[in-house]
């Protein structure tokens, strides 16, 4: 069996890229690996075409440890420790308190996240050119509705195969929201908060993963962290030991609920997201989660995309690469007038500047989220459509965008085109099976109210890193 995101030879190829990005001198290790017959270019989808022979696999394990021992360049603008991160953050914004619209906003956030995820699901990992050719060939360009295979010429279908999940994610096959890790993790966050409140620790997150998450339904950094947990490695070693995906997007997709349950409080949302993210991520992987949680906290109380983006910026170290990527995406989006040509030009710039990264990396995907939010101007279909046509991690980016715009507009402002096919339900591999979106929203609202004094701010229970 060929296990993606786990084999030593595949991990090493990705680690050589990640370690070089951290300022480690990997040239000698890379030369030894290539001379021995190893692949220098990382596999795009986590596993090369053939497993390495035993001797080469053993070398990969040894070289992974050698790379880990190499000194990294100092990164004072990108610390991992919460106290050091918090010391770099600007003061948190003074946002409105949740009002009588809060329940509708949370329902909109859940619904929007589900719809955005589902829109991007059939083309996850498909290049921009393929997404556009598919949409054009079926009369759906610019993308403003679900993908379809109806009328798709065989030559186009052969050139750009659907993601394997397309069987339940095309307009003609959607019957409720299908299972996805971008939705499993928010559901798990609800369970985490119901069990432990805002005082949860990273060990609590780990225990819940082992109890509730099927190992085959986690990927990239999460799959490696899961393996490290089974090997009894402690936090934060779970995020660093033979884990080349530690600055990818995985932690970002887990964070929305930590924002929705702390409306208006971006600092608490960011701290809780950090507590969750450090199980599997470092540096910008952490900041991506902090930013996503802050987006959620702001979107449940603010009125415009601009206000949300302003508030969420306070949750990211200002000198980090994540902050720069988000600012760039936002600036390009705000300069976009919404026309097809302007959207294309903005995305061309993002791809030119950040396209060297793996398609699941956090930096360019966060930039896409910022771009889609800014360019979409609070319109649901336009925003998630841009997030998907940007390429890269289409379902994750559109899910985050959909959650923000859904919270701003409320479930009633998303539109029947997007809400109807969901049928108010989400499939999951978590214990208990399918969830109703309305039930998830009600549980989230209850968690947002828990432990809050009359003034509306959360109580000062400290979530610990343990």
Secondary structure as UniProt FT lines:
FT   TURN            4..6
FT   HELIX           8..21
FT   TURN            22..23
FT   HELIX           27..35
FT   TURN            36..37
FT   TURN            44..45
FT   HELIX           54..69
FT   TURN            76..77
FT   HELIX           82..88
FT   TURN            100..101
FT   HELIX           102..121
FT   TURN            122..125
FT   HELIX           128..137
FT   TURN            138..139
FT   TURN            150..151
FT   HELIX           154..159
FT   HELIX           164..168
FT   TURN            171..173
FT   HELIX           181..196
FT   HELIX           197..199
FT   HELIX           202..212
FT   HELIX           215..217
FT   HELIX           220..230
FT   TURN            231..232
FT   TURN            235..236
FT   HELIX           237..240
FT   TURN            241..242
FT   TURN            244..247
FT   TURN            250..251
FT   HELIX           252..254
FT   HELIX           256..260
FT   TURN            263..264
FT   HELIX           266..277
FT   TURN            278..280
FT   HELIX           283..299
FT   TURN            300..301
FT   HELIX           305..312
FT   HELIX           313..315
FT   TURN            318..319
FT   HELIX           321..334
FT   HELIX           340..354
FT   TURN            355..356
FT   TURN            359..360
FT   HELIX           362..376
FT   TURN            377..378
FT   HELIX           380..389
FT   HELIX           394..409
FT   HELIX           411..413
FT   HELIX           416..419
FT   HELIX           420..422
FT   TURN            423..424
FT   STRAND          425..426
FT   TURN            431..432
FT   STRAND          435..436
FT   HELIX           437..449
FT   TURN            450..451
FT   TURN            454..455
//
